[in-house]
Amino acid sequence: MPLPPEEPQIHESAQGPSATAAAGRPASTPRPVPGPRSAASPRPGRPGPGPARPGPSAQRPVPGPPAPESRPENRSGDGNPQLQFIPAPADGALDAAEEALDLLLDSGRAPGEVLVLTTGDRHPWATHELSFGEAAYWAQQDTAEDVFFADASSVDRVADRPVVIVAVNGGDDEVAARALPVALSRAGTLLVVCGDPQRAGALLGAGV
C-alpha cells in the first residue's frame, strides 16, 4: 500500500507579516528632556487593579534628531515650571504623551509624581477606573502611588504633581484654554504639552 503524502510543514519564520508588523509604526516622537526631580527613585511596577498602562515597544525605534521645544527660561526663581512642547497632531497627541511618560519613568521619575491630562477623549486607564465609581477613581490620585490620568473637564479637581503632561488630543480652543493654564499651575517642576506648539503656546500665553 502506498504511504500517504506527508503534510507540508509551515515554519514560524514563514507565517505572514507578523515579524514585520513593527515596520508600520509611525516615526518616533521627539524625546523630552526629563525634568528635575526631588530624589532618584527606581521605577516600581503598577500596583492595584485595572489595566496596565501600555508599556514601550520591545524594539524601541531610534529617536529622531528633532528635540522638543523646551522653554527652560520659564523655570525662574519664583518657582515656575520648565515648559516643553512636543509637536503632534491631535490624533497622535496621546501616543506622544505615552512616549514622553515612558521616557520620564525610565529616567527614574516616580510614577506618583506624574499627572497626565487629555483635552479630548479620556485615556483608556481613566475610562476603566471610572467604571468602578468616581470615589475609587479619585482615591487613587490621593494615594499618589501611580501615574494619574484625568481629562480636561475635571482639571479643577486634579492635585499638584511635580510633572504634568497634557495631550491636546481633541476638544476646542475653549477646553484647551481652560486646561493648559491650570495644568501649568499644577506642575511643580515640568509641564510637557503634546500637540500643536503654536496653538498651545498661544493659549498659554507663552509666545511660542
GUBAMAR-165491 format. One record per atom (N, C-alpha, C, O): residue number from 1; residue in one letter; atom name; z, x, y. Coordinates in steps of 0.2 Angstrom, whole numbers, plus 5000, padded with zeros to 4 digits. Layout:
# residues N
   num   residu   atome      Z      X      Y
   NUM        A      CA      Z      X      Y
...
# end
This chain:
# residues 208
   num   residu   atome      Z      X      Y
     1        M       N   5000   5004   4994
     1        M      CA   5000   5000   5000
     1        M       C   5000   5004   5006
     1        M       O   5004   5009   5007
     2        P       N   4996   5003   5011
     2        P      CA   4995   5007   5017
     2        P       C   5002   5006   5021
     2        P       O   5004   5000   5022
     3        L       N   5004   5011   5024
     3        L      CA   5010   5011   5028
     3        L       C   5008   5008   5035
     3        L       O   5003   5009   5038
     4        P       N   5013   5003   5038
     4        P      CA   5011   5000   5044
     4        P       C   5011   5005   5050
     4        P       O   5015   5010   5050
     5        P       N   5007   5005   5055
     5        P      CA   5007   5010   5060
     5        P       C   5014   5010   5064
     5        P       O   5017   5004   5065
     6        E       N   5016   5015   5066
     6        E      CA   5022   5016   5070
     6        E       C   5021   5013   5077
     6        E       O   5016   5013   5080
     7        E       N   5027   5010   5079
     7        E      CA   5027   5008   5086
     7        E       C   5027   5013   5091
     7        E       O   5030   5019   5090
     8        P       N   5023   5013   5096
     8        P      CA   5022   5018   5101
     8        P       C   5029   5019   5105
     8        P       O   5032   5014   5106
     9        Q       N   5031   5025   5106
     9        Q      CA   5037   5027   5109
     9        Q       C   5036   5027   5117
     9        Q       O   5031   5031   5119
    10        I       N   5040   5024   5121
    10        I      CA   5039   5024   5128
    10        I       C   5045   5028   5131
    10        I       O   5051   5026   5130
    11        H       N   5043   5034   5133
    11        H      CA   5049   5038   5136
    11        H       C   5051   5036   5143
    11        H       O   5047   5033   5147
    12        E       N   5057   5038   5144
    12        E      CA   5060   5036   5151
    12        E       C   5056   5039   5156
    12        E       O   5056   5036   5162
    13        S       N   5053   5045   5155
    13        S      CA   5050   5048   5161
    13        S       C   5044   5044   5163
    13        S       O   5041   5046   5168
    14        A       N   5041   5040   5158
    14        A      CA   5035   5036   5160
    14        A       C   5036   5029   5162
    14        A       O   5031   5025   5162
    15        Q       N   5042   5027   5163
    15        Q      CA   5044   5020   5164
    15        Q       C   5043   5018   5171
    15        Q       O   5048   5016   5175
    16        G       N   5037   5018   5174
    16        G      CA   5036   5015   5181
    16        G       C   5039   5019   5186
    16        G       O   5040   5025   5186
    17        P       N   5040   5016   5192
    17        P      CA   5041   5019   5198
    17        P       C   5048   5020   5200
    17        P       O   5050   5022   5206
    18        S       N   5053   5019   5195
    18        S      CA   5060   5019   5197
    18        S       C   5062   5026   5199
    18        S       O   5066   5027   5204
    19        A       N   5059   5031   5196
    19        A      CA   5060   5038   5199
    19        A       C   5058   5040   5206
    19        A       O   5061   5044   5209
    20        T       N   5053   5036   5208
    20        T      CA   5051   5037   5215
    20        T       C   5053   5032   5220
    20        T       O   5050   5032   5225
    21        A       N   5058   5028   5218
    21        A      CA   5060   5022   5222
    21        A       C   5063   5025   5229
    21        A       O   5062   5022   5234
    22        A       N   5066   5031   5229
    22        A      CA   5069   5033   5235
    22        A       C   5064   5035   5240
    22        A       O   5065   5036   5246
    23        A       N   5057   5036   5238
    23        A      CA   5052   5038   5242
    23        A       C   5051   5033   5248
    23        A       O   5048   5035   5253
    24        G       N   5052   5027   5246
    24        G      CA   5051   5022   5251
    24        G       C   5056   5021   5256
    24        G       O   5055   5017   5261
    25        R       N   5061   5025   5256
    25        R      CA   5067   5024   5261
    25        R       C   5065   5026   5267
    25        R       O   5061   5032   5268
    26        P       N   5066   5023   5273
    26        P      CA   5064   5025   5279
    26        P       C   5067   5032   5281
    26        P       O   5072   5034   5278
    27        A       N   5064   5034   5286
    27        A      CA   5067   5041   5289
    27        A       C   5074   5041   5291
    27        A       O   5076   5036   5293
    28        S       N   5077   5047   5290
    28        S      CA   5084   5047   5291
    28        S       C   5086   5045   5298
    28        S       O   5082   5047   5303
    29        T       N   5091   5042   5299
    29        T      CA   5094   5040   5306
    29        T       C   5097   5046   5309
    29        T       O   5100   5050   5305
    30        P       N   5096   5047   5315
    30        P      CA   5099   5053   5319
    30        P       C   5106   5053   5317
    30        P       O   5110   5048   5318
    31        R       N   5109   5059   5316
    31        R      CA   5116   5060   5314
    31        R       C   5121   5061   5320
    31        R       O   5119   5065   5325
    32        P       N   5126   5057   5321
    32        P      CA   5130   5058   5326
    32        P       C   5135   5064   5325
    32        P       O   5136   5065   5320
    33        V       N   5137   5067   5331
    33        V      CA   5142   5072   5330
    33        V       C   5149   5069   5330
    33        V       O   5151   5065   5334
    34        P       N   5152   5070   5324
    34        P      CA   5159   5067   5323
    34        P       C   5163   5069   5329
    34        P       O   5164   5074   5332
    35        G       N   5166   5064   5332
    35        G      CA   5171   5064   5337
    35        G       C   5177   5067   5336
    35        G       O   5179   5069   5330
    36        P       N   5181   5069   5340
    36        P      CA   5188   5072   5339
    36        P       C   5192   5067   5336
    36        P       O   5192   5061   5336
    37        R       N   5197   5070   5332
    37        R      CA   5202   5066   5328
    37        R       C   5208   5069   5329
    37        R       O   5209   5075   5330
    38        S       N   5214   5065   5328
    38        S      CA   5220   5067   5329
    38        S       C   5223   5073   5323
    38        S       O   5226   5077   5325
    39        A       N   5221   5072   5317
    39        A      CA   5223   5076   5312
    39        A       C   5218   5076   5306
    39        A       O   5215   5070   5305
    40        A       N   5216   5081   5303
    40        A      CA   5212   5081   5297
    40        A       C   5215   5078   5291
    40        A       O   5221   5079   5290
    41        S       N   5211   5073   5288
    41        S      CA   5214   5070   5283
    41        S       C   5208   5069   5277
    41        S       O   5203   5067   5279
    42        P       N   5210   5069   5271
    42        P      CA   5205   5068   5266
    42        P       C   5202   5061   5266
    42        P       O   5206   5056   5268
    43        R       N   5196   5060   5263
    43        R      CA   5194   5053   5263
    43        R       C   5196   5049   5257
    43        R       O   5194   5051   5251
    44        P       N   5200   5044   5258
    44        P      CA   5203   5041   5252
    44        P       C   5198   5036   5249
    44        P       O   5193   5034   5253
    45        G       N   5199   5033   5243
    45        G      CA   5195   5028   5241
    45        G       C   5196   5021   5244
    45        G       O   5201   5021   5248
    46        R       N   5192   5016   5243
    46        R      CA   5193   5010   5246
    46        R       C   5199   5006   5242
    46        R       O   5198   5005   5236
    47        P       N   5204   5004   5245
    47        P      CA   5209   5000   5242
    47        P       C   5208   4993   5242
    47        P       O   5204   4991   5246
    48        G       N   5211   4989   5238
    48        G      CA   5211   4982   5238
    48        G       C   5205   4979   5235
    48        G       O   5200   4982   5233
    49        P       N   5205   4972   5235
    49        P      CA   5199   4968   5233
    49        P       C   5193   4968   5237
    49        P       O   5194   4971   5243
    50        G       N   5188   4965   5235
    50        G      CA   5182   4965   5239
    50        G       C   5177   4970   5237
    50        G       O   5178   4974   5234
    51        P       N   5171   4968   5240
    51        P      CA   5165   4973   5238
    51        P       C   5166   4979   5241
    51        P       O   5168   4980   5247
    52        A       N   5164   4984   5238
    52        A      CA   5164   4991   5241
    52        A       C   5159   4992   5246
    52        A       O   5153   4989   5245
    53        R       N   5160   4995   5251
    53        R      CA   5155   4996   5256
    53        R       C   5150   5001   5253
    53        R       O   5152   5006   5250
    54        P       N   5143   4999   5254
    54        P      CA   5138   5003   5251
    54        P       C   5139   5011   5253
    54        P       O   5140   5012   5259
    55        G       N   5139   5015   5248
    55        G      CA   5140   5022   5249
    55        G       C   5133   5025   5251
    55        G       O   5128   5022   5250
    56        P       N   5134   5032   5253
    56        P      CA   5127   5035   5254
    56        P       C   5123   5036   5248
    56        P       O   5126   5037   5242
    57        S       N   5117   5037   5249
    57        S      CA   5112   5038   5243
    57        S       C   5114   5045   5240
    57        S       O   5116   5050   5243
    58        A       N   5113   5045   5233
    58        A      CA   5115   5051   5229
    58        A       C   5110   5057   5231
    58        A       O   5112   5063   5232
    59        Q       N   5104   5055   5233
    59        Q      CA   5100   5060   5236
    59        Q       C   5098   5059   5243
    59        Q       O   5094   5056   5245
    60        R       N   5103   5061   5247
    60        R      CA   5103   5060   5254
    60        R       C   5097   5064   5258
    60        R       O   5096   5070   5256
    61        P       N   5093   5061   5261
    61        P      CA   5087   5064   5264
    61        P       C   5089   5069   5270
    61        P       O   5095   5068   5273
    62        V       N   5086   5074   5270
    62        V      CA   5087   5080   5275
    62        V       C   5087   5077   5282
    62        V       O   5082   5074   5284
    63        P       N   5092   5077   5286
    63        P      CA   5092   5074   5293
    63        P       C   5086   5077   5297
    63        P       O   5085   5083   5297
    64        G       N   5083   5072   5301
    64        G      CA   5078   5075   5306
    64        G       C   5081   5078   5312
    64        G       O   5087   5078   5313
    65        P       N   5076   5081   5316
    65        P      CA   5079   5085   5321
    65        P       C   5082   5081   5327
    65        P       O   5086   5084   5330
    66        P       N   5079   5075   5328
    66        P      CA   5082   5072   5334
    66        P       C   5090   5070   5334
    66        P       O   5092   5068   5329
    67        A       N   5093   5072   5339
    67        A      CA   5101   5071   5338
    67        A       C   5102   5065   5342
    67        A       O   5098   5063   5347
    68        P       N   5108   5061   5341
    68        P      CA   5109   5055   5345
    68        P       C   5111   5057   5352
    68        P       O   5112   5063   5354
    69        E       N   5109   5053   5357
    69        E      CA   5110   5054   5364
    69        E       C   5118   5054   5365
    69        E       O   5120   5048   5367
    70        S       N   5121   5059   5366
    70        S      CA   5128   5060   5367
    70        S       C   5129   5060   5374
    70        S       O   5126   5063   5378
    71        R       N   5135   5057   5376
    71        R      CA   5137   5057   5383
    71        R       C   5144   5060   5383
    71        R       O   5149   5057   5385
    72        P       N   5145   5067   5382
    72        P      CA   5151   5070   5382
    72        P       C   5155   5070   5389
    72        P       O   5161   5070   5389
    73        E       N   5150   5069   5394
    73        E      CA   5153   5069   5401
    73        E       C   5158   5063   5402
    73        E       O   5162   5063   5406
    74        N       N   5157   5058   5398
    74        N      CA   5161   5052   5398
    74        N       C   5168   5053   5396
    74        N       O   5173   5049   5397
    75        R       N   5169   5058   5392
    75        R      CA   5176   5060   5390
    75        R       C   5180   5064   5395
    75        R       O   5180   5070   5395
    76        S       N   5183   5060   5400
    76        S      CA   5186   5063   5406
    76        S       C   5193   5064   5405
    76        S       O   5196   5061   5400
    77        G       N   5196   5066   5410
    77        G      CA   5203   5067   5410
    77        G       C   5207   5060   5410
    77        G       O   5213   5060   5408
    78        D       N   5204   5055   5411
    78        D      CA   5208   5049   5411
    78        D       C   5207   5045   5405
    78        D       O   5210   5039   5404
    79        G       N   5205   5049   5399
    79        G      CA   5205   5046   5393
    79        G       C   5199   5042   5391
    79        G       O   5199   5039   5385
    80        N       N   5194   5042   5394
    80        N      CA   5188   5038   5392
    80        N       C   5185   5041   5386
    80        N       O   5185   5048   5385
    81        P       N   5183   5037   5381
    81        P      CA   5180   5040   5375
    81        P       C   5173   5043   5376
    81        P       O   5170   5042   5381
    82        Q       N   5171   5047   5371
    82        Q      CA   5165   5050   5371
    82        Q       C   5160   5044   5369
    82        Q       O   5162   5040   5365
    83        L       N   5154   5044   5372
    83        L      CA   5149   5039   5371
    83        L       C   5143   5042   5368
    83        L       O   5140   5047   5370
    84        Q       N   5141   5039   5362
    84        Q      CA   5134   5042   5359
    84        Q       C   5130   5036   5357
    84        Q       O   5132   5030   5356
    85        F       N   5123   5037   5358
    85        F      CA   5118   5032   5356
    85        F       C   5114   5034   5350
    85        F       O   5112   5040   5350
    86        I       N   5113   5030   5346
    86        I      CA   5109   5031   5340
    86        I       C   5103   5026   5340
    86        I       O   5104   5020   5339
    87        P       N   5097   5028   5343
    87        P      CA   5091   5024   5343
    87        P       C   5090   5020   5337
    87        P       O   5089   5024   5331
    88        A       N   5089   5014   5337
    88        A      CA   5087   5010   5331
    88        A       C   5085   5003   5333
    88        A       O   5087   5000   5338
    89        P       N   5080   5000   5329
    89        P      CA   5078   4993   5331
    89        P       C   5083   4989   5328
    89        P       O   5088   4991   5325
    90        A       N   5083   4982   5330
    90        A      CA   5088   4978   5329
    90        A       C   5089   4977   5321
    90        A       O   5094   4976   5319
    91        D       N   5083   4977   5318
    91        D      CA   5084   4976   5310
    91        D       C   5086   4982   5307
    91        D       O   5086   4982   5300
    92        G       N   5086   4988   5310
    92        G      CA   5089   4994   5307
    92        G       C   5095   4996   5310
    92        G       O   5098   5002   5308
    93        A       N   5098   4993   5314
    93        A      CA   5104   4995   5318
    93        A       C   5110   4995   5313
    93        A       O   5114   5000   5313
    94        L       N   5111   4990   5308
    94        L      CA   5116   4990   5304
    94        L       C   5116   4996   5299
    94        L       O   5121   4999   5297
    95        D       N   5110   4998   5297
    95        D      CA   5109   5004   5292
    95        D       C   5111   5010   5296
    95        D       O   5114   5015   5293
    96        A       N   5109   5010   5302
    96        A      CA   5111   5016   5306
    96        A       C   5118   5017   5307
    96        A       O   5121   5022   5307
    97        A       N   5121   5011   5308
    97        A      CA   5129   5011   5309
    97        A       C   5132   5013   5302
    97        A       O   5137   5017   5302
    98        E       N   5129   5011   5296
    98        E      CA   5132   5013   5290
    98        E       C   5131   5021   5289
    98        E       O   5136   5024   5287
    99        E       N   5126   5023   5291
    99        E      CA   5125   5031   5290
    99        E       C   5130   5035   5295
    99        E       O   5132   5040   5293
   100        A       N   5130   5032   5301
   100        A      CA   5135   5035   5306
   100        A       C   5142   5035   5303
   100        A       O   5146   5040   5303
   101        L       N   5144   5029   5300
   101        L      CA   5150   5029   5297
   101        L       C   5151   5034   5291
   101        L       O   5157   5037   5291
   102        D       N   5146   5034   5287
   102        D      CA   5147   5039   5281
   102        D       C   5148   5046   5284
   102        D       O   5152   5050   5281
   103        L       N   5144   5048   5289
   103        L      CA   5145   5055   5292
   103        L       C   5152   5056   5295
   103        L       O   5155   5061   5294
   104        L       N   5154   5051   5298
   104        L      CA   5161   5052   5301
   104        L       C   5166   5052   5295
   104        L       O   5171   5056   5296
   105        L       N   5166   5048   5290
   105        L      CA   5171   5049   5285
   105        L       C   5170   5055   5281
   105        L       O   5175   5058   5279
   106        D       N   5164   5057   5280
   106        D      CA   5163   5064   5277
   106        D       C   5166   5070   5281
   106        D       O   5167   5075   5278
   107        S       N   5166   5069   5287
   107        S      CA   5168   5074   5291
   107        S       C   5176   5074   5291
   107        S       O   5179   5079   5294
   108        G       N   5179   5069   5288
   108        G      CA   5187   5070   5287
   108        G       C   5190   5064   5291
   108        G       O   5196   5064   5291
   109        R       N   5186   5060   5295
   109        R      CA   5189   5054   5299
   109        R       C   5192   5049   5294
   109        R       O   5189   5047   5289
   110        A       N   5198   5047   5295
   110        A      CA   5201   5042   5290
   110        A       C   5198   5036   5291
   110        A       O   5197   5034   5297
   111        P       N   5197   5032   5286
   111        P      CA   5194   5025   5286
   111        P       C   5198   5020   5291
   111        P       O   5194   5017   5295
   112        G       N   5204   5021   5291
   112        G      CA   5208   5016   5295
   112        G       C   5207   5018   5303
   112        G       O   5210   5014   5307
   113        E       N   5204   5023   5305
   113        E      CA   5203   5025   5312
   113        E       C   5196   5022   5314
   113        E       O   5195   5023   5320
   114        V       N   5193   5018   5310
   114        V      CA   5186   5016   5312
   114        V       C   5185   5009   5312
   114        V       O   5187   5005   5307
   115        L       N   5182   5006   5317
   115        L      CA   5180   4999   5318
   115        L       C   5173   4999   5319
   115        L       O   5170   5002   5323
   116        V       N   5170   4994   5315
   116        V      CA   5163   4993   5316
   116        V       C   5161   4986   5318
   116        V       O   5164   4981   5315
   117        L       N   5158   4985   5324
   117        L      CA   5156   4979   5326
   117        L       C   5149   4977   5326
   117        L       O   5145   4982   5326
   118        T       N   5147   4971   5325
   118        T      CA   5140   4969   5324
   118        T       C   5139   4963   5330
   118        T       O   5143   4959   5331
   119        T       N   5133   4964   5333
   119        T      CA   5131   4959   5338
   119        T       C   5127   4953   5335
   119        T       O   5127   4948   5338
   120        G       N   5124   4954   5329
   120        G      CA   5120   4949   5326
   120        G       C   5124   4946   5320
   120        G       O   5130   4944   5320
   121        D       N   5120   4947   5314
   121        D      CA   5123   4945   5308
   121        D       C   5129   4949   5306
   121        D       O   5130   4955   5308
   122        R       N   5134   4946   5303
   122        R      CA   5140   4949   5301
   122        R       C   5139   4955   5295
   122        R       O   5134   4954   5292
   123        H       N   5143   4960   5295
   123        H      CA   5142   4965   5290
   123        H       C   5144   4961   5283
   123        H       O   5149   4957   5283
   124        P       N   5141   4962   5277
   124        P      CA   5142   4959   5271
   124        P       C   5150   4959   5269
   124        P       O   5152   4955   5266
   125        W       N   5153   4965   5271
   125        W      CA   5160   4965   5269
   125        W       C   5164   4960   5273
   125        W       O   5168   4957   5270
   126        A       N   5163   4959   5279
   126        A      CA   5166   4954   5283
   126        A       C   5165   4947   5281
   126        A       O   5170   4943   5280
   127        T       N   5159   4946   5279
   127        T      CA   5157   4939   5276
   127        T       C   5161   4938   5270
   127        T       O   5164   4932   5269
   128        H       N   5161   4943   5266
   128        H      CA   5165   4942   5259
   128        H       C   5173   4941   5260
   128        H       O   5176   4936   5258
   129        E       N   5175   4945   5265
   129        E      CA   5183   4945   5266
   129        E       C   5185   4938   5269
   129        E       O   5190   4936   5268
   130        L       N   5180   4936   5274
   130        L      CA   5182   4929   5277
   130        L       C   5182   4924   5272
   130        L       O   5185   4918   5274
   131        S       N   5178   4924   5267
   131        S      CA   5178   4919   5262
   131        S       C   5185   4918   5259
   131        S       O   5186   4912   5256
   132        F       N   5190   4922   5260
   132        F      CA   5197   4922   5257
   132        F       C   5201   4919   5263
   132        F       O   5207   4918   5262
   133        G       N   5199   4918   5269
   133        G      CA   5203   4915   5274
   133        G       C   5204   4920   5280
   133        G       O   5204   4926   5278
   134        E       N   5204   4917   5286
   134        E      CA   5205   4922   5291
   134        E       C   5211   4926   5291
   134        E       O   5211   4931   5294
   135        A       N   5217   4923   5289
   135        A      CA   5223   4926   5289
   135        A       C   5223   4932   5285
   135        A       O   5225   4938   5287
   136        A       N   5220   4932   5279
   136        A      CA   5219   4938   5275
   136        A       C   5215   4943   5278
   136        A       O   5216   4949   5277
   137        Y       N   5209   4940   5281
   137        Y      CA   5204   4945   5284
   137        Y       C   5208   4949   5289
   137        Y       O   5207   4955   5290
   138        W       N   5211   4946   5294
   138        W      CA   5214   4949   5300
   138        W       C   5220   4953   5298
   138        W       O   5222   4958   5301
   139        A       N   5223   4952   5292
   139        A      CA   5229   4956   5290
   139        A       C   5226   4963   5288
   139        A       O   5230   4968   5289
   140        Q       N   5220   4963   5286
   140        Q      CA   5218   4970   5284
   140        Q       C   5217   4974   5290
   140        Q       O   5217   4980   5290
   141        Q       N   5215   4971   5296
   141        Q      CA   5215   4975   5302
   141        Q       C   5222   4978   5304
   141        Q       O   5222   4983   5306
   142        D       N   5227   4974   5303
   142        D      CA   5234   4976   5305
   142        D       C   5236   4981   5300
   142        D       O   5240   4986   5303
   143        T       N   5234   4981   5294
   143        T      CA   5237   4987   5290
   143        T       C   5233   4993   5291
   143        T       O   5236   4999   5290
   144        A       N   5227   4993   5294
   144        A      CA   5224   4999   5296
   144        A       C   5223   5004   5291
   144        A       O   5224   5010   5292
   145        E       N   5222   5002   5284
   145        E      CA   5221   5006   5279
   145        E       C   5214   5008   5277
   145        E       O   5212   5013   5274
   146        D       N   5209   5004   5280
   146        D      CA   5202   5005   5279
   146        D       C   5198   5003   5285
   146        D       O   5200   5001   5290
   147        V       N   5191   5005   5284
   147        V      CA   5187   5003   5290
   147        V       C   5187   4995   5291
   147        V       O   5187   4992   5286
   148        F       N   5187   4993   5297
   148        F      CA   5187   4986   5298
   148        F       C   5181   4984   5301
   148        F       O   5178   4987   5306
   149        F       N   5177   4978   5299
   149        F      CA   5171   4976   5301
   149        F       C   5172   4969   5304
   149        F       O   5175   4965   5301
   150        A       N   5170   4968   5310
   150        A      CA   5170   4962   5314
   150        A       C   5164   4961   5318
   150        A       O   5160   4965   5318
   151        D       N   5163   4954   5320
   151        D      CA   5157   4953   5324
   151        D       C   5159   4951   5331
   151        D       O   5165   4951   5333
   152        A       N   5154   4951   5335
   152        A      CA   5155   4951   5342
   152        A       C   5158   4945   5345
   152        A       O   5161   4945   5350
   153        S       N   5157   4939   5341
   153        S      CA   5161   4933   5343
   153        S       C   5168   4933   5343
   153        S       O   5172   4929   5346
   154        S       N   5171   4938   5339
   154        S      CA   5178   4939   5338
   154        S       C   5181   4946   5341
   154        S       O   5186   4948   5340
   155        V       N   5176   4948   5346
   155        V      CA   5178   4955   5349
   155        V       C   5185   4955   5352
   155        V       O   5188   4961   5353
   156        D       N   5187   4950   5355
   156        D      CA   5193   4950   5359
   156        D       C   5199   4950   5354
   156        D       O   5205   4952   5357
   157        R       N   5198   4949   5348
   157        R      CA   5204   4950   5343
   157        R       C   5204   4956   5340
   157        R       O   5209   4958   5336
   158        V       N   5199   4961   5341
   158        V      CA   5200   4967   5337
   158        V       C   5205   4972   5341
   158        V       O   5205   4972   5347
   159        A       N   5208   4976   5337
   159        A      CA   5213   4981   5339
   159        A       C   5210   4987   5341
   159        A       O   5204   4989   5339
   160        D       N   5213   4991   5345
   160        D      CA   5211   4998   5347
   160        D       C   5210   5002   5340
   160        D       O   5215   5002   5336
   161        R       N   5205   5006   5340
   161        R      CA   5205   5012   5335
   161        R       C   5202   5018   5338
   161        R       O   5198   5017   5343
   162        P       N   5203   5024   5335
   162        P      CA   5200   5030   5338
   162        P       C   5193   5030   5339
   162        P       O   5190   5032   5344
   163        V       N   5189   5027   5334
   163        V      CA   5182   5027   5334
   163        V       C   5179   5019   5333
   163        V       O   5182   5016   5329
   164        V       N   5175   5018   5337
   164        V      CA   5171   5011   5337
   164        V       C   5164   5012   5336
   164        V       O   5161   5016   5340
   165        I       N   5161   5009   5331
   165        I      CA   5154   5009   5330
   165        I       C   5151   5002   5331
   165        I       O   5154   4997   5328
   166        V       N   5146   5001   5336
   166        V      CA   5143   4995   5337
   166        V       C   5136   4995   5335
   166        V       O   5132   4999   5337
   167        A       N   5134   4990   5330
   167        A      CA   5127   4989   5328
   167        A       C   5124   4983   5332
   167        A       O   5126   4978   5331
   168        V       N   5120   4985   5336
   168        V      CA   5116   4980   5340
   168        V       C   5111   4977   5336
   168        V       O   5105   4979   5337
   169        N       N   5113   4973   5331
   169        N      CA   5108   4971   5326
   169        N       C   5106   4963   5327
   169        N       O   5104   4960   5322
   170        G       N   5106   4961   5333
   170        G      CA   5104   4955   5335
   170        G       C   5108   4952   5341
   170        G       O   5112   4955   5344
   171        G       N   5107   4945   5342
   171        G      CA   5111   4942   5347
   171        G       C   5107   4944   5354
   171        G       O   5103   4948   5354
   172        D       N   5109   4939   5359
   172        D      CA   5105   4940   5365
   172        D       C   5109   4945   5370
   172        D       O   5115   4947   5368
   173        D       N   5107   4946   5375
   173        D      CA   5110   4951   5380
   173        D       C   5117   4949   5382
   173        D       O   5121   4953   5383
   174        E       N   5118   4942   5382
   174        E      CA   5125   4940   5384
   174        E       C   5130   4942   5379
   174        E       O   5135   4944   5381
   175        V       N   5128   4941   5372
   175        V      CA   5133   4943   5367
   175        V       C   5134   4951   5368
   175        V       O   5140   4953   5367
   176        A       N   5129   4955   5368
   176        A      CA   5130   4962   5369
   176        A       C   5133   4964   5375
   176        A       O   5137   4968   5375
   177        A       N   5132   4961   5380
   177        A      CA   5135   4962   5387
   177        A       C   5143   4961   5387
   177        A       O   5146   4964   5390
   178        R       N   5145   4956   5382
   178        R      CA   5152   4955   5382
   178        R       C   5155   4959   5377
   178        R       O   5161   4962   5378
   179        A       N   5151   4961   5371
   179        A      CA   5154   4965   5366
   179        A       C   5155   4973   5368
   179        A       O   5160   4976   5366
   180        L       N   5150   4975   5371
   180        L      CA   5150   4983   5372
   180        L       C   5155   4985   5377
   180        L       O   5158   4990   5375
   181        P       N   5156   4982   5382
   181        P      CA   5162   4984   5387
   181        P       C   5169   4984   5383
   181        P       O   5173   4988   5384
   182        V       N   5170   4978   5379
   182        V      CA   5176   4978   5375
   182        V       C   5176   4983   5370
   182        V       O   5182   4986   5369
   183        A       N   5171   4985   5367
   183        A      CA   5171   4990   5362
   183        A       C   5173   4997   5365
   183        A       O   5176   5001   5362
   184        L       N   5170   4998   5371
   184        L      CA   5172   5004   5374
   184        L       C   5179   5004   5376
   184        L       O   5182   5010   5376
   185        S       N   5182   4999   5378
   185        S      CA   5189   4999   5380
   185        S       C   5193   4999   5373
   185        S       O   5199   5002   5374
   186        R       N   5191   4998   5367
   186        R      CA   5195   4998   5361
   186        R       C   5194   5005   5358
   186        R       O   5199   5007   5354
   187        A       N   5189   5009   5360
   187        A      CA   5188   5015   5357
   187        A       C   5193   5021   5360
   187        A       O   5193   5021   5366
   188        G       N   5196   5024   5356
   188        G      CA   5201   5029   5358
   188        G       C   5198   5036   5360
   188        G       O   5199   5039   5365
   189        T       N   5193   5038   5356
   189        T      CA   5190   5045   5357
   189        T       C   5182   5044   5357
   189        T       O   5179   5049   5359
   190        L       N   5179   5039   5353
   190        L      CA   5172   5040   5352
   190        L       C   5170   5032   5351
   190        L       O   5172   5028   5347
   191        L       N   5164   5031   5355
   191        L      CA   5160   5025   5354
   191        L       C   5153   5027   5352
   191        L       O   5150   5030   5356
   192        V       N   5151   5024   5346
   192        V      CA   5144   5025   5344
   192        V       C   5140   5019   5344
   192        V       O   5143   5014   5341
   193        V       N   5135   5018   5348
   193        V      CA   5131   5012   5349
   193        V       C   5124   5013   5345
   193        V       O   5120   5018   5347
   194        C       N   5123   5009   5340
   194        C      CA   5117   5010   5336
   194        C       C   5112   5004   5339
   194        C       O   5114   4998   5337
   195        G       N   5107   5005   5342
   195        G      CA   5102   5000   5344
   195        G       C   5097   5003   5350
   195        G       O   5096   5009   5349
   196        D       N   5095   4999   5354
   196        D      CA   5091   5002   5359
   196        D       C   5095   5005   5365
   196        D       O   5099   5002   5368
   197        P       N   5094   5012   5366
   197        P      CA   5099   5015   5371
   197        P       C   5098   5013   5378
   197        P       O   5103   5012   5381
   198        Q       N   5092   5011   5380
   198        Q      CA   5090   5009   5387
   198        Q       C   5094   5002   5388
   198        Q       O   5097   5001   5393
   199        R       N   5093   4997   5383
   199        R      CA   5096   4991   5384
   199        R       C   5104   4991   5384
   199        R       O   5107   4989   5388
   200        A       N   5106   4995   5379
   200        A      CA   5114   4996   5378
   200        A       C   5117   4999   5384
   200        A       O   5122   4998   5386
   201        G       N   5113   5005   5386
   201        G      CA   5116   5008   5392
   201        G       C   5116   5004   5398
   201        G       O   5121   5005   5402
   202        A       N   5111   5000   5399
   202        A      CA   5111   4996   5405
   202        A       C   5117   4991   5404
   202        A       O   5120   4989   5409
   203        L       N   5118   4988   5399
   203        L      CA   5123   4983   5398
   203        L       C   5130   4986   5399
   203        L       O   5135   4983   5401
   204        L       N   5131   4992   5397
   204        L      CA   5137   4996   5398
   204        L       C   5138   4999   5405
   204        L       O   5143   5001   5407
   205        G       N   5132   4999   5408
   205        G      CA   5133   5002   5415
   205        G       C   5133   5009   5414
   205        G       O   5136   5013   5419
   206        A       N   5130   5012   5409
   206        A      CA   5131   5019   5408
   206        A       C   5125   5023   5411
   206        A       O   5125   5029   5412
   207        G       N   5120   5020   5414
   207        G      CA   5115   5023   5417
   207        G       C   5111   5027   5413
   207        G       O   5109   5033   5415
   208        V       N   5109   5025   5407
   208        V      CA   5105   5029   5402
   208        V       C   5098   5030   5405
   208        V       O   5094   5033   5402
# end
